[in-house]
């Protein structure tokens, strides 16, 4: 099977280069604050390549019908298959949205929909909403690696 996305990728990035983001994947667990509040737990996935694009006219009209005034973008996340930077490292059929990522400007984005899932080929298309405040989450520390090479880990 031909990966058409891989064929056009060079042209896309020559016109609109990727940016590097840090992905925060929900673990499904929670921790408690000193006050006793529950806070979601996330694993940090650094150095994920991203491509921000505007939504289509149809998508914008659907959002306007809902009276949503937030900044919403389509974001493509890319990685080489088989690395820790894979956009979606595990199959989560009932809870695919709800993750966050932070862009190079320090902005937090909430993933509220998976538009296309080609994570087995190394990319996903997401609908994301810019957050006005950083989320109140617990971020698990990065696991230490023996040699820094995680290319064989999944």
C-alpha positions in Angstrom: 0.0 0.0 0.0 1.3 3.5 -0.9 1.5 6.0 1.9 0.4 9.1 0.0 0.9 11.3 3.1 4.6 10.4 3.1 4.8 11.3 -0.6 3.4 14.9 -0.1 5.1 15.5 3.3 8.2 17.1 1.9 6.2 19.6 -0.1 4.0 20.5 3.0 7.0 21.0 5.3 8.9 23.1 2.7 5.9 25.6 2.6 4.9 25.3 6.3 7.6 23.8 8.6 6.7 21.6 11.5 7.0 22.8 15.1 8.0 20.7 18.1 5.5 20.2 20.8 5.4 18.3 24.1 2.5 15.9 24.2 0.8 15.0 27.5 -1.1 11.7 27.3 -3.7 10.9 29.9 -2.9 7.8 31.9 -6.5 7.4 33.1 -5.3 7.7 36.7 -5.8 10.5 39.2 -3.8 11.9 42.1 -5.1 13.8 45.1 -4.0 17.3 46.0 -3.2 18.3 49.6 -6.8 19.7 49.7 -8.2 16.3 48.6 -9.1 17.3 45.1 -8.7 14.7 42.3 -6.3 15.7 39.5 -5.7 13.8 36.3 -2.3 12.2 35.6 -0.5 12.6 32.3 2.7 11.1 30.8 5.0 13.6 29.1 6.1 12.8 25.5 8.6 15.4 24.4 9.8 16.4 20.9 6.7 15.5 18.9 6.5 17.1 15.4 3.3 19.1 14.8 1.7 21.0 11.9 -1.0 23.6 12.8 -3.6 24.3 10.1 -6.9 26.1 10.0 -10.2 24.2 10.0 -12.2 23.9 6.8 -15.2 26.2 6.1 -17.6 23.3 6.9 -15.9 22.7 10.3 -16.0 26.4 11.2 -19.7 26.6 10.3 -20.4 23.6 12.5 -18.5 25.3 15.4 -20.3 28.6 14.8 -23.7 26.8 15.0 -22.6 25.7 18.5 -21.7 29.3 19.4 -18.1 28.3 20.2 -15.8 31.4 20.2 -12.6 29.6 21.2 -9.5 29.3 19.0 -9.8 25.9 17.4 -7.2 24.4 15.1 -6.6 21.2 13.2 -3.2 19.9 14.3 -1.3 17.0 12.7 1.1 15.2 15.0 3.9 13.1 13.5 6.6 10.7 14.6 8.7 7.9 13.3 6.9 4.7 14.0 8.3 2.7 16.9 9.5 5.7 19.0 8.2 7.0 22.3 7.1 10.1 20.4 4.3 8.1 18.6 1.2 10.4 18.8 -1.0 7.7 20.2 1.1 4.9 21.7 -1.8 2.7 22.9 -5.2 1.8 21.6 -7.9 3.7 23.6 -11.2 3.1 21.8 -13.4 4.8 24.5 -11.2 7.7 25.5 -9.1 9.0 22.6 -9.5 12.7 23.3 -8.6 14.5 26.5 -4.9 14.8 26.0 -3.0 18.1 26.0 0.1 19.4 24.3 2.2 22.5 24.8 3.6 24.4 21.8 6.9 26.3 21.4 5.3 29.5 22.7 4.1 27.9 25.9 0.5 27.7 24.9 -1.6 24.7 26.1 -3.9 23.0 23.6 -6.7 20.5 24.6 -7.3 17.6 22.2 -11.1 17.4 21.9 -11.4 15.2 18.8 -9.4 12.7 16.8 -10.2 13.6 13.1 -8.0 11.0 11.5 -6.0 8.2 13.1 -3.1 6.9 11.2 -0.9 6.4 14.3 0.3 3.0 12.9 1.8 5.1 10.1 3.1 7.7 12.5 0.5 10.5 12.3 -2.8 11.7 13.6 -5.1 14.6 12.8 -6.6 16.3 15.9 -9.1 19.0 16.6 -7.6 21.1 19.4 -8.7 24.1 21.4 -6.3 26.7 22.8 -6.5 26.9 26.6 -6.6 30.4 28.3 -5.1 28.9 31.5 -2.6 26.1 31.9 -4.5 22.9 33.0 -4.4 21.6 36.5 -2.8 18.2 35.9 -0.2 16.0 37.4 2.7 15.2 35.0 4.6 12.0 35.7 8.4 12.3 35.4 10.0 11.0 32.3 11.4 7.5 32.7 15.2 7.4 32.6 16.8 5.6 29.6 20.1 3.7 29.7 21.6 5.2 26.6 19.1 7.9 25.5 18.1 5.9 22.4 14.5 5.1 22.5 14.1 4.1 18.9 13.3 0.5 19.7 10.7 1.3 22.4 7.0 1.5 21.8 
